[in-house]
């Protein structure tokens, strides 16, 4: 039996599920500001490298590309965990969401441990912010990013605690999306920073 014209018309005009920006709009403005700040840092780094190519090439020989690659894999894994947390809460899996968020926090801890180990080895070899233009930009830029990783971890912890208290659900999970959006921004910045500092020099 075929559907009536009224039913067909209703189905034709029924709007598709509305698309929305994940998370809170204020967080996206904050993310854009942060991306602009990192953009200025990267541009300054590129200009300094152009002005002092030999010094930057020599400096690149002293940093640890293996540590940078390891941290790239760690952050990519962390972003996978956080993405899984968003998927879980959208499906109503509060406990699974919390567990994935804690896994994301753990990835941030691993990143920080690797980064501080890298700093410790470089400082032990006699390099610091005052060792030259390359080292100034290297330490400043990577530490600035590390502070964003730490802030991302704090945000994920806060979201996980609120989620455990039942403040997020399949119907209301914008807070989880907001925290995830910030974490993915931190990951994205590193994916730009890593080749600029560790690979292209």
Secondary structure as UniProt FT lines:
FT   HELIX           5..13
FT   HELIX           25..51
FT   HELIX           53..60
FT   TURN            61..62
FT   HELIX           65..90
FT   TURN            91..92
FT   HELIX           94..124
FT   TURN            125..126
FT   HELIX           129..131
FT   HELIX           133..164
FT   TURN            165..166
FT   HELIX           174..194
FT   HELIX           195..199
//
